[in-house]
Amino acid sequence: MILSTTPTLEGKQILEYRGIVVGEAILGANIFKDLFAGIRDIIGGRSAAYEKELGKAREIAMQELSQRAAALGANAVVGIDLDYEVVGPNGGMLMVSISGTAVVIR
């Protein structure tokens, strides 16, 4: 599965548009509570623990996007957009949302 943020793929021809696909992953508040207990690696305002969890969520969302595209018979997703949103009551969760257009390329 080819994944791209661009609307086209150089050297490839889009034969069919199969539809919009999304992938989402939500990190619950308890993950953040656990992370706060272990945040001793903050240097220069960055937290490796948070970055690691966000990376996992991004990977889960990307895998979900790929699976949904494959279910539509696509072999690529173009125009991918990645967003992070705070959701839930009192902003207790973080959602990673990825969307794009599933296509068949040659």
N, C-alpha and C positions, 0 to 999 in steps of 0.2 A: 504494500500500500504506500503510495507516494503522498506525502502531506506537505502542503505549501501555503504560505501566507499570500502568495501572488495569485492573480486571477487566471493566469495561464502558466504553462510549463514549457520552457524553451525546448524546441526540438520535438515536442509532442503535440498531437492533435486531439482536441476534445471531440469525441464522437457523440456522446450523450450526456445530458444533465439528468441525474437521478433524484435530486432533491437536496434539501437542506438537512444536515445532520448536526447533532450536538453531543457533547460529552460534558458531564458535570460531576463534581466531587465536592462534598461538604465536610469541613473539619468542625467537629463539635467543640463546645466550650470546655469539656473535660480534657481534651487534648491540650488546650492552652493552659489549663491549670497545671497539668503534668509538666508542661514545658517551663512554666514560671518557676517551678521547684528546681529545675535543672539548669536554669539560665545562669551559668557562670562563665560562659564563653562569649559574652558580649564585648566586642572590641570595636571602637569607632562607631557605635550605634547600631551594629549589625549583630544578629543572633543566628549562629550556624544551626541551632536547633530548630528555629522557626523556618529557616530556609530549607532545611531538610524535609520538614513536614509539608511545606508548600510544594516542593519538588515532587514528593510522593503524590500529592493531590493532583498536580498537573499531569503526571504520568497516568494516573487512573483515568482522568478525564480524556486524555489523548487516546488511550486504549479503547475507551467506550466509543469515542468518535469513530475510530477505525473500524470497530466491530459493527457499528450501525451502518457505515458506508458499505462494508462488505456484504451485509445482509440485503442491501439494495442492489447488489451486483456491480458496485463501483470498484475501480482499482486505483483511485486517487481522490483526494479531497483538496480543493483549491479555495482560495480566499479565506483562509483560516483566521479567525479573530479570537483572541484570548482575553478574558476578563476576570478580575477578582472583585467580589462583592461581599460586604458585610450583611448578613441576613439574620433573621430571628429576633425574638424579643430582646431588647437591650443590646443588640449587635453581638449576640453570644456565639455566632458561627461565621465562618468564612467559606464562601463558595467560589470554586474555580470553575468557570464556564468557558467551553470552547465550541465554536460553531464554524461551519464551512459548507461548501457545496460539494456533494458527492458526484463524481463524474467517471465516465469510462474514457480512457485515453488509449491512444495507439502510438 
